[in-house]
Amino acid sequence: MTSFMYKMQKLKNMPFDMAVRKVSGKAASILRDTSRKFQLLAFPIRLDVTQFSGYKSSSHFLFDPQNRSYYTEHLVEMQSDQSIIKDADRICSHCFNLLGSGEIMLGEKLPWNEDFKVGYSWKNSFYKHIKIIDLDHPADVKVPWELSRFQHAFTLGKAYWLTNREKYAKEYQDQLSDWMEKNPVEMSVNWTCTMDVAIRAVNWIASAYFFIDSPYIPETFWARFHASLYSHGQFIMRNLENKGEHTGNHYLCNLVGLIALGLYYRDFTCDPDKRKGSTPERWLEFGLQQIEREMVVQVNPDGSNYEASTSYHRLVTECFLVTAVLCSRNGISLSSNYMNRVEHMCQFMLDIMKPDGLTPTVGDADDGRLIIPSKYGSWIRNDFSHLLAVAGEVFHRDDFRHAGSKHQEDALWIAGAVTTLDPGATNAPRSVAYPDGGYYVLRQGEAYCLIRCGDLSFHGHGAHSHNDQLSFELQIGGVDFIIDPGSYVYTADYRMRNLFRSTAMHNTLEVDGKEQNDFEERVLFLMREQTFAKCEGFGENYFAGSHQGYVQKSGIVHRREMRLQEDQLEISDRLEQVSPQAAVPYYNVTFILAPGVKVNELEERIVLSHQRVSVDMTFTNAETTEILPCWVSSRYGERELSQLLRVKGSKSKLCTFIQWSISEKEGI
């Protein structure tokens, strides 16, 4: 079913009066967009830069540009200065690694409107009429969006402060001037997603504080810059991403952009906007009111995000946390409920963190960040502890500080402080349940196991969900053995998108080759809830859960029990017939192995080894086992070859026994 056919089916199932309103609303929207297009073609938006001549914001940002030496001295003390300069020099030479491109030289002029991975460019046109997705073409619109977020500009600014070299100011000016020329307001692919417009605005504001006093950059540039930045606020307010069934990280980023812009232009209003009501005062007022609301909508009471993705949890936490700090800098206090829930979000990240400091990539992942204040060229996509470093300063918590101790630079730029910690013992991690989000963590000795069992994203819509119910990750002695495969890509390859979100690519049981939750091949961000998974028992070393995904398809309920000890994990999978007439079908149980895990198939067991850990796997009631190649992805756009173990059975119960030993030295 195509996306169009899905929409028609959805319309058909609506009550008649609702369908009429939907169609008439869409027709009116098309008419407005067409009218706007011809208006812009006849009278392109020309920024009145004269109103912005000499403008300098009086608001406060995350860091204090009047205390420049404080930051540079800390960077030198952290021994971050040389890597910052190296990253900045790569940016100056237009060498980037974005969304799986690998290190690539992008030429004299940056290709702002191009997926340079496949050489496809989007021609400038009215933004509402640009076709950004073609499932039969490998071009990925996220590539130009990512480059145009300008998250690299923060690194240019740091290098400028460290060295006082005007070459970084020149590069900054050249890039922004070129972008503004190539991307007229509302007339390029980089205006087609409001979320990216908002993220770009935040990063333009951040970078401006580094360069605003550069003697190299003329006032004419700053007037044009401020006019263009102001237009971002106007655009966001007119194109809010809150029209669908649910609001999510896109709309949240819209609000963060409005708040940042409202603060930046707090003492300024462009003359025509006084009549239209789209003023910075209104941006700020609306953003603050709505972000309080979205905290309740998007964040569960236990602190988990309702998009059923750990990667999007990181992005959403960053948005809420950074906004709280920015507001505080400007004398605005958010509610105690807001701040308490942000702290719960950070606690969630601490509790699901693996012993090696990384986080399982559950659900979708596209490497989304708001700002990247450190390690621009080398940040690890599944390391979320940079936010815990910030949260440690915001909430004055040493457990957060310890967890984020490798990311003190993030705390420096966002929270404005770096606390020296006593290297003494911290509280030992514990087994913990997050039932609202559907995450359960078991810990025993050096073993870590995270289990997924809960609602699909957006309370059953499934936009960023995978078929991962009762799937799990297993790390032993800080070494990954059984992992979630990741996401790889979205629209650039719909077949791979569907493979990575399929049941067969997760560490769970698949009945008769069917999906836990059905999805349409070409409808990539919808997976209606059929599993209705629930936890049936949880303790220090025990988990039990079930899901309903095969009830209508095969007359089967899948139940899984897991018991974790210091040196073993026992898994019991049961297929319970809904009616006496239902036969137990054939099924597969999959285990996705981490890259680097060596596999040795013996007569009655499978032996896995990696670094200093050796693992034995045995099964009761298995008919066959086989080792197959598979793909896994640890960052968007990149994949690497690994292996999976597939166990086939037809009995109503399958038991898996995983036992391990840890050597003092690797290879023993």
C-alpha positions in Angstrom: 0.0 0.0 0.0 1.4 3.4 -0.9 1.2 6.4 1.3 -1.5 7.9 -0.8 -3.6 4.7 -0.7 -3.1 4.6 3.1 -4.4 8.1 3.4 -7.5 7.3 1.3 -8.2 4.2 3.4 -7.9 6.3 6.5 -10.3 8.9 5.1 -12.8 6.1 4.1 -12.9 4.9 7.7 -13.7 8.3 9.1 -17.2 9.5 9.9 -18.7 11.4 6.9 -18.7 14.8 8.5 -15.1 14.4 9.8 -14.0 13.3 6.3 -15.6 16.3 4.7 -13.9 18.7 7.1 -10.6 16.9 6.5 -10.9 17.2 2.7 -12.1 20.8 2.8 -9.3 21.8 5.1 -6.8 20.1 2.9 -8.2 21.9 -0.2 -8.0 25.2 1.6 -4.4 24.5 2.5 -3.5 23.7 -1.1 -5.2 26.9 -2.2 -3.3 29.0 0.3 0.0 27.3 -0.6 -0.5 27.8 -4.3 -1.4 31.5 -3.7 1.7 31.9 -1.5 3.9 30.3 -4.1 2.9 32.7 -6.9 3.1 35.6 -4.5 6.7 34.7 -3.7 7.6 34.2 -7.4 6.2 37.6 -8.2 7.5 39.4 -5.1 10.4 37.4 -3.4 10.9 38.0 0.3 13.5 40.7 0.6 14.9 41.1 4.1 14.9 44.7 5.3 18.4 44.7 6.8 18.3 48.4 7.6 16.1 47.6 10.7 18.8 45.3 12.0 21.7 47.6 11.5 23.7 47.8 14.7 21.5 45.2 16.5 23.1 43.4 19.4 21.1 41.1 21.6 21.0 42.0 25.3 19.9 38.6 26.4 22.1 36.0 28.0 23.1 32.7 26.3 24.2 29.4 27.8 27.8 30.6 28.1 29.1 34.1 28.9 31.0 35.8 26.0 32.3 38.4 28.5 34.2 35.7 30.3 36.1 34.3 27.4 39.3 33.4 29.2 37.3 31.3 31.7 36.3 28.9 28.9 39.6 28.9 27.0 41.6 28.2 30.2 39.3 25.3 31.0 39.6 23.9 27.5 43.4 23.9 27.8 43.2 22.3 31.2 41.0 19.6 29.8 43.5 19.1 27.0 40.6 19.6 24.5 42.2 22.6 22.7 44.2 20.7 20.1 41.3 18.4 19.1 39.0 21.5 18.8 41.5 23.2 16.5 41.9 20.1 14.4 38.1 19.7 14.0 37.8 23.4 13.1 40.5 23.1 10.5 38.7 20.1 8.9 35.5 22.3 8.8 37.5 25.1 7.2 38.7 22.6 4.5 35.1 21.5 4.1 35.8 18.0 5.2 32.7 16.5 6.8 31.4 13.1 7.9 27.6 13.3 8.1 25.0 10.6 8.3 27.2 7.8 7.0 29.1 9.7 4.3 32.5 9.0 5.7 35.2 11.7 5.7 34.5 13.6 2.5 35.8 16.8 1.0 32.8 18.9 -0.2 34.6 21.4 -2.4 35.1 25.1 -2.4 31.4 25.8 -1.8 29.4 23.7 0.5 26.5 21.8 -1.2 23.8 23.1 1.1 20.9 21.7 -1.0 22.4 18.4 -2.0 22.6 14.8 -0.8 26.3 14.7 -1.6 26.3 10.9 -0.8 24.5 10.2 -4.0 24.9 13.5 -5.9 21.3 14.5 -5.9 20.3 18.2 -5.6 17.0 19.8 -4.8 16.3 22.8 -7.0 15.1 25.9 -5.3 11.3 26.3 -5.4 8.5 27.1 -3.0 9.1 24.9 0.0 5.7 23.4 0.2 6.0 22.1 -3.3 9.4 20.5 -3.1 9.3 16.7 -3.2 11.6 15.8 -0.4 11.0 12.0 -0.4 11.0 9.6 -3.4 11.1 6.0 -2.1 12.3 4.8 -5.5 15.4 7.1 -5.4 18.3 6.7 -2.8 18.6 10.5 -2.1 18.2 11.3 1.6 16.9 14.8 2.3 18.3 14.5 5.9 21.8 15.1 4.4 21.3 18.7 3.3 19.2 19.3 6.4 22.0 18.0 8.6 24.6 20.2 7.1 22.3 23.2 7.2 21.7 22.8 10.9 25.1 24.5 11.3 26.0 22.4 14.4 29.6 22.6 13.2 29.7 26.4 13.7 30.1 26.0 17.5 33.4 24.3 16.9 34.6 27.1 14.6 33.7 29.5 17.4 35.7 27.6 20.0 38.7 27.5 17.8 38.4 31.3 17.2 38.4 31.9 21.0 41.4 29.6 21.5 43.6 31.0 18.7 42.3 34.5 17.9 42.8 33.5 14.3 40.5 35.5 12.0 40.5 32.6 9.5 37.8 31.0 11.6 35.7 34.2 11.6 36.2 34.4 7.8 35.0 30.8 7.3 32.0 31.5 9.5 31.1 34.6 7.6 31.6 32.9 4.2 29.5 29.9 5.1 26.6 31.9 6.4 26.7 34.4 3.6 26.7 31.6 1.1 23.9 29.7 2.8 21.7 32.8 2.9 22.3 33.5 -0.8 21.6 29.9 -1.8 18.5 29.5 0.5 16.1 32.3 0.1 13.3 32.3 2.7 10.7 29.7 1.9 12.3 28.9 -1.4 14.7 25.9 -0.8 14.8 22.4 0.6 16.2 23.7 3.8 12.9 25.4 4.6 10.8 22.2 4.2 11.2 20.9 7.8 10.4 23.4 10.6 12.4 21.3 13.1 15.5 21.9 11.1 14.8 25.6 10.7 14.5 25.8 14.5 17.7 23.8 15.2 19.6 26.0 12.7 18.3 29.1 14.5 19.6 27.8 17.9 23.0 27.1 16.4 23.2 30.4 14.6 22.5 32.1 17.9 25.1 30.1 19.7 27.8 30.7 17.1 27.0 34.5 16.9 28.2 34.9 20.5 31.6 33.7 19.5 32.1 36.0 16.5 30.0 39.1 17.3 33.1 41.1 18.3 35.4 40.0 15.4 37.1 42.9 13.8 37.1 41.0 10.5 33.3 40.6 10.1 31.7 43.9 8.9 28.5 45.3 10.3 26.8 44.7 6.9 27.1 41.0 7.5 25.6 41.2 11.0 22.6 43.2 9.7 21.9 40.6 7.1 22.5 37.8 9.6 20.0 39.2 12.1 17.4 39.8 9.4 17.7 36.2 8.2 17.7 34.9 11.7 14.6 36.9 12.5 12.9 35.4 9.5 13.5 31.9 11.1 11.2 32.9 14.0 8.5 34.2 11.6 8.7 31.0 9.6 8.6 28.7 12.6 5.5 30.4 14.0 3.7 30.0 10.6 4.7 26.4 10.2 4.4 24.7 13.5 4.6 20.8 13.4 1.5 20.2 15.6 -1.1 19.3 13.0 -0.9 15.5 13.1 -2.3 12.9 15.5 0.5 13.5 18.0 3.2 16.0 18.8 6.7 14.8 19.1 10.4 15.8 18.9 9.7 17.9 15.8 7.2 20.2 17.5 9.4 20.3 20.6 12.3 21.6 18.6 9.9 24.2 17.1 9.2 25.4 20.6 12.9 25.4 21.6 13.7 27.5 18.5 10.9 30.0 19.3 12.0 30.4 22.9 15.7 30.9 21.9 14.7 33.4 19.2 12.2 35.1 21.5 14.9 35.6 24.1 17.5 36.7 21.6 15.2 39.4 20.1 13.5 40.1 23.4 14.0 43.8 23.2 13.4 44.1 19.4 10.4 44.0 17.1 10.4 44.3 13.3 8.0 47.1 12.3 5.6 45.0 10.0 5.3 42.3 12.7 3.6 44.7 15.1 0.6 44.5 12.9 0.7 40.8 12.3 1.2 39.7 15.9 4.3 37.5 15.1 6.6 39.3 17.4 9.5 37.9 19.5 7.4 38.6 22.6 4.7 36.3 21.1 7.3 33.7 20.1 8.6 33.5 23.7 5.2 33.6 25.3 3.8 30.8 23.1 7.0 28.7 23.3 7.0 28.8 27.1 3.3 28.0 27.4 3.5 25.1 25.0 6.8 23.6 26.2 5.2 23.2 29.7 2.4 21.4 28.0 4.6 19.2 25.9 6.5 18.1 29.0 3.4 16.4 30.2 2.4 15.1 26.7 5.7 13.7 25.6 7.3 12.5 28.8 5.8 9.7 30.9 5.6 10.1 34.6 8.5 7.7 35.1 10.7 10.0 33.0 10.7 7.9 29.8 9.8 9.6 26.5 6.7 8.3 24.7 8.4 7.8 21.3 9.7 4.4 22.3 13.2 5.2 21.2 16.2 5.7 23.4 17.9 7.9 20.8 14.9 10.3 20.6 14.8 10.2 24.4 18.3 11.7 24.3 17.2 14.4 21.8 14.1 15.3 23.8 15.9 15.4 27.1 18.5 17.7 25.5 15.8 20.1 24.3 14.0 20.3 27.6 17.3 20.5 29.6 19.0 23.2 27.5 15.8 25.2 27.4 15.6 25.1 31.2 19.2 26.4 31.5 18.7 29.1 28.8 15.5 30.4 30.5 17.2 30.4 33.9 20.1 32.5 32.5 17.4 35.1 31.5 15.5 35.2 34.7 12.7 32.8 33.7 11.8 29.9 35.9 10.0 26.9 34.5 7.6 25.0 36.7 8.7 22.5 39.4 6.8 19.8 37.5 8.8 20.6 34.4 12.2 20.5 36.3 11.3 17.4 38.2 10.4 15.5 35.0 13.6 16.7 33.3 15.5 15.2 36.3 13.5 12.0 35.9 14.5 11.9 32.2 18.1 12.1 33.2 17.7 9.4 35.8 16.2 7.2 33.1 19.4 7.6 31.0 21.5 6.9 34.0 19.6 3.7 34.9 19.6 2.2 31.4 23.3 3.0 30.7 25.4 -0.1 30.1 28.5 -0.8 32.2 30.7 0.5 29.3 28.9 3.9 29.5 26.9 3.4 26.3 23.2 3.1 25.8 21.2 0.4 23.9 19.8 1.8 20.7 16.1 0.8 21.1 13.7 2.0 18.3 14.6 4.5 15.7 17.8 6.5 15.7 18.9 9.3 13.4 21.8 10.9 15.5 19.6 13.8 16.3 21.1 16.6 18.5 20.2 20.2 19.3 23.7 21.5 19.7 27.0 19.8 19.7 29.3 21.7 22.0 32.1 19.1 22.2 33.8 16.5 20.0 32.1 17.5 16.8 34.1 15.2 14.7 34.2 12.2 17.0 31.2 12.1 19.3 29.8 8.6 19.8 26.2 8.2 18.8 25.1 5.9 21.5 26.9 7.7 24.3 24.2 9.8 26.1 26.3 10.6 29.1 27.2 14.1 27.8 23.8 15.1 29.0 24.4 13.6 32.4 27.5 15.8 32.8 25.2 18.9 32.2 22.4 17.5 34.5 25.0 17.0 37.3 25.6 20.7 37.4 21.9 21.7 36.9 20.6 19.3 39.6 23.7 19.3 41.8 24.0 15.5 41.6 27.3 13.7 41.9 25.9 10.5 40.4 25.1 12.3 37.2 28.5 14.0 37.3 30.3 10.7 37.7 28.4 9.1 34.8 29.2 12.1 32.6 32.8 12.6 33.8 34.2 12.2 30.3 32.1 15.1 29.0 33.0 18.0 31.3 33.3 20.2 28.2 29.5 19.9 27.7 28.9 20.9 31.3 31.2 23.9 30.8 29.4 25.3 27.7 25.8 24.5 28.7 25.8 24.7 32.5 28.7 27.1 32.9 30.5 25.0 35.5 32.8 22.0 35.9 32.9 20.3 39.3 36.0 18.4 40.4 34.8 15.1 41.7 36.2 12.8 44.4 37.1 9.6 42.5 35.6 7.6 45.4 32.9 5.0 45.1 29.5 5.8 43.7 26.2 4.0 44.2 26.2 0.6 42.4 23.7 0.4 39.5 20.6 -1.6 40.2 17.9 -3.5 38.4 15.1 -1.1 37.6 11.8 -1.0 35.8 10.4 1.8 33.6 6.9 0.5 32.9 5.5 3.7 31.4 8.2 3.5 28.7 8.4 -0.2 28.5 12.1 -0.7 29.6 13.3 -3.2 32.2 16.9 -3.5 33.3 18.4 -6.5 35.1 21.9 -6.3 36.6 23.8 -9.0 38.4 27.6 -8.9 39.0 29.2 -7.9 35.7 26.0 -8.8 33.6 23.6 -6.3 32.2 20.4 -7.1 30.4 17.8 -4.6 29.1 14.4 -5.9 28.0 11.8 -4.0 25.9 8.2 -4.6 26.8 5.7 -1.8 26.4 3.6 0.6 24.3 4.6 1.5 20.8 5.5 5.1 20.2 2.9 7.9 20.4 0.6 5.5 22.5 0.3 2.9 19.7 1.0 4.9 16.5 4.4 3.4 16.2 6.1 6.1 14.2 9.6 5.4 15.7 8.9 1.9 17.0 10.5 -1.3 15.9 9.0 -4.8 16.3 11.1 -5.4 19.4 8.6 -6.6 22.1 10.4 -8.9 24.6 13.6 -8.3 22.8 16.7 -7.7 24.9 20.4 -6.7 25.0 23.1 -8.5 26.9 26.4 -7.1 28.0 28.9 -9.2 30.1 32.0 -7.7 31.7 31.6 -4.5 29.7 31.5 -6.5 26.4 28.4 -6.5 24.1 27.2 -10.0 23.1 23.6 -9.7 22.1 22.5 -6.3 20.8 19.7 -4.3 19.1 20.6 -3.9 15.4 19.9 -0.1 15.3 18.1 1.7 12.5 20.5 2.4 9.6 18.4 4.7 7.4 14.9 6.0 6.9 13.5 7.0 3.5 16.8 6.6 1.5 16.2 2.8 1.4 12.7 1.7 2.5 13.6 -1.9 2.2 16.5 -1.6 4.6 14.3 0.6 6.8 11.7 -2.2 7.0 14.4 -4.8 7.6 15.9 -3.0 10.6 12.5 -2.5 12.2 11.3 -6.1 11.6 10.7 -8.8 14.2 13.3 -11.0 12.5 16.0 -8.4 13.2 15.4 -8.4 17.0 16.2 -10.7 19.8 12.7 -12.1 20.2 10.4 -14.8 18.8 8.9 -14.7 15.4 5.9 -16.9 14.6 5.3 -18.2 11.0 7.4 -15.4 9.5 4.8 -12.9 10.6 5.5 -9.4 12.2 4.6 -8.7 15.8 2.9 -5.5 14.6 2.0 -5.3 10.9 3.3 -2.4 8.8 3.0 -1.3 5.2 6.0 -1.6 3.0 6.0 2.0 1.8 4.5 3.7 4.9 7.6 4.1 6.9 6.5 5.9 10.0 3.4 4.0 11.0 3.0 0.7 12.9 -0.3 0.4 14.6 -0.3 -1.4 18.0 -1.2 -5.1 17.9 1.2 -6.4 20.6 -0.2 -4.6 23.7 2.8 -6.0 25.5 2.7 -6.1 29.3 5.1 -6.9 32.1 3.8 -9.7 34.3 6.6 -9.9 36.8 9.8 -8.0 37.7 12.3 -8.4 40.4 16.0 -8.0 41.2 17.0 -10.8 38.8 13.6 -11.7 37.1 11.4 -10.5 34.3 8.2 -11.9 32.8 6.2 -10.5 30.1 3.9 -11.2 27.1 2.4 -9.7 24.0 -0.7 -10.2 21.8 0.9 -9.6 18.4 0.1 -13.2 17.2 -3.3 -13.7 18.7 -5.3 -12.7 15.5 -2.7 -14.1 13.1 -1.9 -17.4 14.7 -4.0 -17.8 17.8 -0.9 -17.5 20.0 0.3 -15.4 22.9 4.0 -15.2 23.3 5.3 -15.2 26.9 8.9 -14.8 27.9 10.5 -15.3 31.3 14.1 -14.3 32.1 16.3 -15.0 35.1 19.7 -13.4 35.4 22.4 -14.6 37.7 26.0 -13.5 38.0 27.2 -16.1 35.5 24.1 -17.1 33.5 20.8 -16.0 31.9 17.9 -18.4 31.5 15.2 -17.5 29.0 11.9 -19.4 28.8 9.7 -18.8 25.8 6.2 -20.1 25.8 3.6 -20.1 23.0 0.2 -20.3 24.6 -2.8 -21.2 22.4 -5.7 -18.8 22.7 -8.1 -21.7 21.9 -7.8 -25.5 22.1 -8.0 -25.7 18.3 -5.0 -23.5 17.7 -1.9 -25.5 16.8 1.6 -24.5 17.8 3.2 -23.0 14.7 6.8 -23.1 13.6 8.8 -20.2 15.0 12.3 -18.7 15.0 14.1 -17.1 18.0 16.8 -14.7 16.9 19.9 -13.4 18.7 21.7 -10.5 17.0 25.4 -10.8 17.9 27.6 -7.8 18.4 30.4 -7.2 15.8 33.6 -8.9 16.9 31.8 -11.8 18.6 33.4 -15.1 17.4 31.1 -18.1 17.0 31.9 -21.8 17.3 29.2 -24.3 16.6 29.6 -27.5 18.5 27.4 -30.6 18.6 25.2 -29.6 21.5 26.0 -26.0 22.1 27.1 -22.6 20.6 30.2 -21.0 22.0 30.7 -17.3 21.7 33.8 -15.4 22.6 34.9 -11.8 22.6 37.8 -10.1 24.4 38.1 -11.8 27.8 34.6 -13.3 27.9 33.5 -16.7 26.8 29.8 -17.6 26.5 28.0 -21.0 26.1 24.5 -21.2 24.7 22.4 -24.3 24.9 18.7 -24.9 24.1 15.9 -27.2 25.2 13.3 -28.2 22.4 15.2 -26.5 19.6 14.9 -28.3 16.3 17.8 -26.5 14.5 20.2 -23.7 15.0 22.1 -21.7 12.3 24.5 -18.8 12.1 23.7 -16.3 9.4 25.3 -13.0 8.4 23.4 -9.8 9.2 23.8 -6.0 9.2 23.9 -3.9 12.3 24.1 -0.1 12.6 25.5 2.1 15.4 25.0 5.4 13.6 22.6 6.7 10.9 23.7 5.9 7.4 26.3 3.4 8.4 26.1 -0.4 8.7 28.6 -3.1 9.4 28.5 -6.9 8.9 27.8 -9.0 11.9 26.1 -12.4 12.6 22.9 -13.7 14.1 22.0 -16.9 15.7 18.6 -18.3 14.7 16.9 -21.1 16.6 14.0 -22.9 15.0 11.3 -24.8 17.0 7.7 -26.0 17.0 7.2 -27.1 20.6 5.1 -24.9 22.9 8.2 -24.1 25.1 11.8 -23.3 24.2 14.4 -22.7 26.9 17.7 -20.9 26.2 20.6 -21.2 28.7 23.4 -18.6 28.4 26.4 -19.2 30.7 29.6 -17.2 30.8 33.0 -16.9 32.3 35.3 -13.9 32.4 39.1 -14.3 32.2 41.7 -12.1 33.8 43.3 -11.7 30.4 41.9 -11.5 26.9 41.9 -14.7 24.9 42.1 -17.1 27.8 
